Amino acid sequence: MKFSAQKIAQLIDGEIVGDELVEVSDLSKIEDGRPGTLSFLANPAYTEYIYSTRASVVIVSKDFKAERDVPSTLTMIRVSDPYAGFAKLLEVYNRLKHDRVGIAKSAVVEEGVELGEGAYIGHGTVVETGTRIGAGVKIYPGCFIGEGVTIGDHTIIHPGVHVLSRCEIGAHCVIHSGVVIGGDGFGFAPNSENNYSKVPQIGNVLVEDHVEIGSNSTIDRATLGHTIIRKGVKIDNLIQIAHNVEIGENTVIAAQSGVAGSTKIGKNCMIGGQVGIVGHLTIADGTKIAAQSGIGSSVKEPNTIIQGSPAFGIGDFKRSYIGFRKLPSLLKEVDELRKTIEAQKSKTQI
């Protein structure tokens, strides 16, 4: 897939300095530029590399002024915001990369499936009856889409994803490889014989629009009703969302975190990596939870920052941590004071 400097400049409303016909077929960092690649210069710390880069095209700011000669093979495209311009090109590139349509020969699509215009189903994927797949949806090889699933327009499902029966996924979502949506929630009840009886999980998972779910994450179906991932949520890799959890709009969760059943997380929250949240809690809007924190009680005040296990206010945590680090010296001082007091007692007794 090749693009000329002229075409790139048209896409990002840029001004060409150099050869408008030069073509690129790949992307590169400016310090690792190779002939035939496109790069960009947004951070002034990397300015030095523009005088030695071998990239064929570099996007620069309109305000950039070269202090010495750039390579004769380099074409620059001047724009108002190089980073935004490069991001726009990545979006175009990504869209073209996913420009596949039709059903692969080895895919199994049962009767009763509704398939939107421009959709793609890859090799080895199974789509069960009653499923509705929107326009422009891309389902890559090796996926399983269960009975009665709904997938909104222009959602991308990467290889090896399992979406189980009756789950609903919105439009413009991205589901990465290895994700399981709609597996049974962890529901068991002790019986008279002191064993555990499985509680049937008959709800589903509802994923709203513009959600991204990272590789090998799992979202369990509800016991009753829905496990809900609201609009704009971003979930990193290796995350466990339990049954009947609700995650509010535009909340982001970093890798290896887990949320236990029936907890409700507000909108615009930021949850660090390896955070554990116990069940049946409420986390207020705008809460920020530092990595490796353990949340054992509800957070009721919006826009709170918490840390620790069990977690509490980050200011108190930092002050407490300073005290914790001083414990060895404090213990030494206490021991010395104890010895002094004992010595004084001995003198008094004499």
C-alpha positions in Angstrom: 0.0 0.0 0.0 1.8 3.2 -1.2 1.0 6.8 -0.7 2.6 9.8 -2.4 3.6 12.9 -0.5 1.0 14.8 -2.5 -1.8 12.4 -1.3 -0.7 12.6 2.3 -0.6 16.4 2.2 -4.2 16.4 0.9 -5.3 14.1 3.7 -3.9 16.3 6.5 -4.1 19.7 4.8 -0.4 20.1 4.7 2.2 22.1 2.6 4.8 20.1 0.8 8.5 21.1 0.9 10.4 18.8 -1.6 9.3 16.1 -4.0 5.5 15.8 -4.0 5.7 12.5 -6.0 7.9 10.6 -3.6 6.0 7.5 -2.3 6.0 5.8 1.1 4.7 2.3 2.0 5.5 2.1 5.7 5.8 4.1 8.9 8.9 4.7 11.1 10.2 6.7 14.1 12.2 9.6 12.9 15.4 8.3 14.6 15.0 4.9 12.8 13.8 6.3 9.5 14.3 4.2 6.4 13.8 5.0 2.7 10.2 4.6 1.7 8.8 5.4 5.2 6.8 8.2 6.7 7.6 9.8 10.1 6.8 12.9 12.0 8.5 15.5 14.3 6.4 16.8 17.1 8.7 16.7 20.1 11.5 19.3 20.0 13.8 16.8 21.8 13.9 14.8 18.5 14.7 17.7 16.3 18.3 16.6 15.9 17.2 13.5 14.0 15.6 15.4 11.1 19.1 16.2 9.9 20.1 12.6 9.7 16.9 10.6 9.2 16.6 8.4 6.1 12.8 8.6 6.1 11.4 9.7 2.8 8.7 11.9 4.2 8.5 13.7 7.6 5.5 15.7 8.9 6.7 18.8 10.7 5.1 21.9 12.2 4.5 25.0 10.1 6.7 26.8 12.5 9.7 24.5 12.1 12.9 26.2 10.8 15.8 24.1 9.8 19.1 25.3 11.4 21.1 23.4 8.8 20.5 21.4 5.7 18.2 18.4 5.9 18.9 15.3 3.7 18.3 16.0 0.0 16.2 12.8 -0.1 13.8 14.2 2.5 10.4 15.7 1.7 8.7 17.6 4.5 5.0 18.2 4.9 4.2 21.3 7.1 1.0 21.2 9.2 -0.4 23.0 12.2 -0.1 20.0 14.5 2.3 17.2 13.4 1.1 14.8 16.1 -2.6 15.2 15.2 -1.7 15.0 11.5 0.2 11.7 12.0 -2.6 10.4 14.1 -5.1 11.1 11.3 -2.9 9.2 8.9 -2.7 6.2 11.3 -6.5 6.2 11.4 -6.7 6.2 7.6 -4.1 3.4 7.4 -5.9 1.4 10.0 -9.2 1.7 8.2 -7.6 0.6 4.9 -5.9 -2.4 6.7 -9.3 -3.6 7.8 -10.9 -3.1 4.4 -12.1 -6.7 4.0 -15.6 -7.8 3.0 -17.4 -11.1 2.6 -17.4 -14.5 4.2 -14.3 -16.7 4.1 -14.8 -20.2 2.7 -14.0 -22.0 5.9 -16.3 -19.8 8.0 -19.6 -21.3 9.3 -22.5 -18.9 9.3 -25.8 -20.5 10.3 -29.1 -19.8 8.8 -31.0 -16.8 10.4 -27.9 -14.6 10.7 -28.4 -11.0 9.6 -25.2 -9.6 7.9 -24.8 -5.9 7.3 -23.3 -4.3 4.2 -19.6 -4.5 4.0 -19.2 -7.0 6.8 -16.3 -9.5 6.9 -16.2 -12.9 8.6 -12.8 -14.6 8.6 -11.6 -18.2 8.2 -12.7 -20.7 10.9 -15.1 -18.3 12.5 -18.5 -19.7 13.6 -21.6 -17.5 13.8 -24.7 -19.1 15.3 -28.3 -18.5 14.3 -30.2 -15.3 15.3 -27.1 -13.2 15.4 -27.3 -9.6 13.9 -24.0 -8.2 12.5 -24.0 -4.5 11.6 -22.6 -2.8 8.5 -18.8 -2.8 8.2 -18.2 -5.2 11.0 -14.9 -7.1 10.8 -14.8 -10.5 12.5 -11.3 -12.1 12.0 -10.4 -15.8 11.9 -11.0 -18.2 14.7 -13.8 -16.4 16.5 -17.0 -17.8 18.0 -20.2 -15.7 17.9 -23.0 -17.3 19.8 -26.7 -17.5 19.2 -28.7 -14.3 19.3 -25.7 -12.0 19.6 -25.9 -8.4 18.4 -22.9 -6.5 17.0 -23.1 -2.8 16.1 -21.8 -1.1 12.9 -18.1 -0.9 12.2 -17.0 -2.9 15.3 -13.7 -4.9 14.8 -13.3 -8.3 16.5 -9.8 -9.6 16.3 -8.9 -13.3 16.0 -9.8 -15.8 18.7 -12.6 -13.8 20.4 -15.6 -15.6 21.9 -18.8 -13.7 22.3 -21.4 -16.1 23.9 -25.1 -16.2 23.4 -27.4 -13.2 23.6 -24.6 -10.7 24.4 -24.8 -7.2 22.8 -21.9 -5.2 21.5 -22.3 -1.7 20.3 -21.0 0.2 17.3 -17.3 1.2 16.7 -16.0 -1.1 19.3 -12.6 -2.9 19.2 -12.4 -6.4 20.8 -8.8 -7.8 20.9 -7.7 -11.4 20.6 -8.5 -13.9 23.3 -11.4 -11.9 24.8 -14.3 -13.9 26.2 -17.6 -11.9 26.6 -20.5 -13.7 28.2 -18.8 -16.6 30.1 -20.7 -17.7 33.2 -20.4 -15.5 36.3 -18.7 -17.1 39.3 -22.0 -18.0 41.1 -22.1 -20.9 43.5 -24.2 -21.6 46.7 -23.2 -24.0 49.5 -25.6 -26.9 50.1 -26.4 -29.1 53.0 -23.6 -31.4 52.2 -21.1 -28.6 52.4 -20.5 -28.7 48.6 -21.2 -25.9 46.2 -24.1 -25.9 43.8 -23.8 -23.9 40.6 -26.3 -21.0 40.3 -27.4 -20.7 36.7 -26.2 -17.5 35.0 -29.0 -16.5 32.7 -28.3 -12.8 32.1 -26.0 -11.4 29.4 -23.3 -8.7 28.7 -24.2 -5.3 27.3 -21.2 -3.4 25.7 -22.1 0.1 24.5 -20.6 2.1 21.6 -16.9 3.0 21.3 -15.6 0.5 23.8 -12.2 -1.1 23.5 -11.4 -4.4 25.3 -7.8 -5.6 25.5 -6.4 -9.1 24.8 -7.4 -12.0 27.0 -9.8 -10.0 29.2 -13.0 -11.6 30.3 -16.4 -10.1 31.0 -18.9 -12.5 32.7 -22.6 -12.6 31.9 -25.0 -11.5 34.7 -26.8 -14.0 36.9 -29.9 -12.0 36.0 -30.1 -8.8 33.9 -26.9 -7.4 32.5 -23.2 -6.9 33.1 -22.8 -3.4 31.5 -19.9 -1.7 30.0 -20.9 1.8 29.2 -20.0 4.0 26.2 -16.4 4.9 25.7 -14.9 2.5 28.3 -11.3 1.3 27.7 -10.3 -2.0 29.2 -6.6 -3.1 29.0 -5.3 -6.7 28.6 -5.9 -9.4 31.2 -8.8 -7.9 33.1 -11.6 -9.7 34.8 -15.0 -8.1 35.0 -17.4 -10.3 37.1 -21.2 -10.8 36.8 -23.6 -7.9 37.1 -20.8 -5.3 37.3 -21.5 -1.9 35.7 -18.7 0.3 34.5 -19.6 3.9 33.7 -18.9 6.0 30.6 -15.3 6.8 29.6 -13.7 4.9 32.5 -10.3 3.3 31.8 -8.9 0.2 33.6 -5.2 -0.9 33.3 -4.0 -4.4 33.0 -4.5 -7.3 35.4 -7.2 -5.5 37.4 -10.3 -7.4 38.7 -13.7 -6.2 39.6 -15.9 -8.6 41.7 -19.6 -9.1 41.2 -22.3 -6.5 41.3 -19.9 -3.5 41.9 -20.9 -0.3 40.1 -18.0 1.9 38.9 -18.9 5.5 38.0 -18.0 7.4 34.8 -14.6 9.0 34.0 -12.8 6.8 36.6 -9.1 5.8 36.1 -8.1 2.5 37.6 -4.4 1.5 37.6 -2.9 -1.9 37.0 -3.4 -4.9 39.3 -6.2 -3.2 41.3 -8.6 -5.5 43.0 -12.2 -4.3 43.8 -14.4 -6.5 45.9 -18.1 -7.1 45.1 -21.2 -5.0 45.8 -19.4 -1.7 46.1 -20.1 1.7 44.5 -17.2 3.7 43.1 -18.0 7.4 42.6 -17.6 9.3 39.3 -14.0 10.5 38.6 -12.3 8.2 41.1 -8.6 7.6 40.5 -7.2 4.4 42.0 -3.4 3.9 42.0 -1.9 0.6 40.8 -1.9 -2.5 43.1 -4.5 -1.0 45.4 -7.1 -3.1 47.1 -10.6 -1.6 47.3 -12.7 -3.1 50.1 -15.3 -0.4 50.7 -17.3 2.0 48.6 -15.9 5.3 47.4 -18.7 7.9 47.9 -16.9 11.2 47.2 -16.5 12.0 43.5 -13.0 12.7 42.1 -11.2 11.1 45.0 -7.6 9.7 44.5 -6.9 6.6 46.6 -4.0 4.2 47.0 -3.0 1.2 49.2 -4.4 -2.1 50.3 -6.9 -1.5 51.8 -6.9 1.8 49.9 -7.5 5.2 51.5 -6.8 8.9 50.5 -3.6 9.3 48.6 -2.4 12.2 50.8 -2.8 10.1 53.9 -1.2 7.1 52.1 1.9 9.1 51.2 2.3 10.4 54.7 1.8 6.9 56.2 4.3 5.5 53.7 7.0 8.0 54.8 6.4 6.8 58.4 6.6 3.2 57.3 10.0 3.8 55.6 11.3 5.3 58.8 10.2 2.4 61.0 13.7 0.8 61.2 15.3 4.0 62.5 12.3 4.7 64.8 12.6 1.2 66.2 16.3 1.7 66.8 15.6 5.0 68.6 12.9 3.3 70.8 15.4 0.5 71.7 18.0 3.1 72.7 15.5 5.0 74.8 14.4 1.8 76.5 18.0 1.0 77.4 18.6 4.5 78.7 15.4 4.3 80.8 16.5 0.9 82.2 19.9 2.3 83.0 18.4 5.3 84.9 16.1 2.9 86.8 19.1 0.9 87.9 20.9 4.0 89.2 17.8 5.1 91.1 17.5 1.7 92.8 21.1 1.8 93.9 
